Amino acid sequence: MPRRPRAGSTTGHAAPRLIIAVYRHQVHTWFLDQLLHAAAGAGQIRTDVEALTLMHGVGNLCIGAENDNRYHARQMVEVLIAGLRVTA
């Protein structure tokens, strides 16, 4: 009888891992989209930024942060988020 790969094993089919990754991405996008719509509806943030665009922006700001102590990704994300706020 064939043995099943252990959890976390790199062997086996990639399809289940891909399905989980796609599902997780969709859930994150949906959740962030709900937060953005609520904040925009309350007049707290701009209305012209989509959840996926914001997720990619934050992710891109964080790339390479672990390799350079001079780069402060958290500070740059704070600047990005501050730019979403509606100013009077």
N, C-alpha and C positions, 0 to 999 in steps of 0.2 A: 504494500500500500504506500503511495507517495506521501512524503512528509510535507506538511504545510509550513511555509516560512514563518519564523517568529515575528512577533510584533516589532516594528522598527527595523526589520531586516531589509537589506538593499536588494535581496533576491525576490523573485516573484514578479507578478504583473504590476506594471506601472499604472494601469488604468484606475484602480481604486485610489491610489495616491493622487492622481490627477483630478478625479472626481471630488475628493475631499478638498483639494486646493481651490478648485473652481467654486465649490459651494462656500468655502470660508471667505473667499474674495467677494462673492455675491452678498453674503450676510454682512460683511463689514461695510460694503458699499451701501446696502439698504439701510443699515443702522445709522451710518453717518449722514445719509440722505435725509432720514427722518429728523435727526438733530439739526441739520442745516435748515430744513423747512420750518421747524419750530422756531429756531432763533430768528430766521428771516421774517416769519410771520409776526414775531414779537417786536420787530423793528430793531433788533440788536446787531444784525450783520447784513452785509450786502446780499443781494438776491441773484447776482450774476455768476456765482461760482458753484459748479457741480461737485458732488461728493467724490466722484472718481478723479477729477482734476485735483482736488485738494489732497486726496490720498497720495497721488503720484507726486505732487509737490513736496509733501512732507517726507515721503520716502526718498526722493532725490536729494533733499537737503541732508539726509542722514547718511547717505552713501559715503563711505570712507572715513567717517568720524572716528572709528575705532583704531585707525592707522595713523592718526595725526593728533597729538595732544593739543596742538595750537588751534585746531578747528573746534568750534563750540556749536555743535548741531542744535542743541536745545535752545540756545539763544536765537539761532536763525529761525527755528520753528516758531518761537515766540513772536518774532518780527512778522512772519507770515500770517500767523493767527491775528495779530494786532491789526494787520491790514484788512482783515475781513470786517472789522467793527465799523459800524456806521458812526460817522462823526457829525456833530451838529453844525 
